[in-house]
Structures are given as C-alpha cells and as structure tokens.
Amino acid sequence: MKLDTCDLAAYATMRADDVLILGQRLSAWCGHGPVLEQDIALTNIALDLIGQARAYYQLAAHGSSDGQTEDTLAYLRDAHEFKNHLLVELPNGHWGDTLMRQFLFDTYNFYLLEALTKSSAPELSGLAAKAIKEVSYHAQYSAEWVIRLGDGTEESHSRMQSALDILWPYTDELFEDTSLDVAVHALQVGPLPSALRADWLAKVSEVLQMATLTVPSLDGYHQRGGLHGKHTEHLGILLAEMQFLPRAYPTAQW
C-alpha cells in the first residue's frame, strides 16, 4: 500500500510549518544578538531552518492537487491553515528564552529527522539525511547555551529556570499523534511522535541536569491546538509581517 500523494503533501507541510515559523522567529535576532559571533550563529540557524522549510514545501507542492507552490504554501495561507506546534510560534523573549525554546525543539527535531532518514518515501529520507547534519549542530549549540546559562550566575540560572517552566507546558504537543501521523506511520513513511518522547526526555533531562536546572513535572496542564490550526495570537502577528509583501504584490517576480 502506498501513501496518498495528498497525505504526503499534508505531512510535508506540517514539517515545513514548524521550521519556517521557528526560522522566522530566529531571524528577528539578526543584528540584535549579545555579541557578533552569536548573532551570526543564530542567523545561520534561521537560514538552515528556512532552507529545510523550502525543501518540505517543494515536496508538498509536488504532491498538491490544487496548484500550490512553495511560495503560496508559505505566504498565502492564513493562521488557521498552519499546522505548526505552538512552541515555535512563541515570542523570542530574552536570549535565554530563545535558546531554551531552541533546545527543546532542536532535540525533538533531531530525533524526528533520525527516524525520517529511514522513511519508506525516498523524498523524505533524502531530505532528512541532509537536514539532520544541520540539526545536529543546532542541537549541540542550543544545549551548550542552556548549560552555560543554567550553570552560570545566580541571575542567569534564575532566568533559564523561568524560561523552562514557561515553555515546558508546550512540549507535550510535540508528541501528539494526529490521524495523519498514524496513517504515515502505518506505511513506514514517518514515526509516531509519541515514540520519540522517551529519547527526547532522556536527552533533555541529561542536559538540564548539567545545567543545574530542575525538570518540571510531566503532570499538569499542557498547551495544544497548533496541529489542528488553533494557534496563539502570536502567529497571526508573525504572519502579518512575514506575508505582507507577497500578499500586497502577488504578481511580483523576484
């Protein structure tokens, strides 16, 4: 049995939405990093993520039945049509907030891509094999910053613990199995997100221990909805800025 091209397009779009929105968020740090080297590093990570988004959107457009292109998927959809996780659309906050969010997502993204390198869909496995090289660096970079700031001064430790406590309720959504995930997994195209949780939690806990930070409880309220088009108000603001030019001049050619 082969995955329907529309399902593959929808799955690739989900993957693209995450990295496009996070890449757009990180791009706001360009020119505002604490020192030049870190400013350039985070800007390069943003470029990597947007490059990955392009590859996913191109795959999605190839399997689209309604004439979508990589540009229309990125720039001409409204907020409720995006299926990214809520975590990636949250505001940047201070440097520690951004790096904590990055670390939590990078770790998830690494294990997701590792699983996708074994996908029965060659388009996805090839894309993942290339992207995981970049994401391995992203995960190392963000983890090192979490450790540096968590195990730093009293103030940096306090700020990182606060960032972790605020972001933690958004991490459970990373491991939500949607009906599309189940269909994709049945055909060995992609993993069940829930199957990634154990490795993610083990790595996150290891790094947080080195950072002398306390891992929040897994119990309690968790934020969800992004995978079903229900987003925070922050996504609409981000899209309004990101999509302004293509919507204002839809026939413009670069």
Secondary structure by P-SEA (a helix, b strand, c coil): ccccaaaaaaaaaaaaaaaaaaaaaaaccccccccaaaaaaaaaaaaaaaaaaaaaaaaaaaacccccccccccccccccccccccccccccccaaaaaaaaaaaaaaaaaaaaaacccccaaaaaaaaaaaaaaaaaaaaaaaaaaaaaaccaaaaaaaaaaaaaacccccccccccaaaaaaaaaccccccccaaaaaaaaaaaaaaaacccccccccccccccccccccaaaaaaaaaacccccccccccc
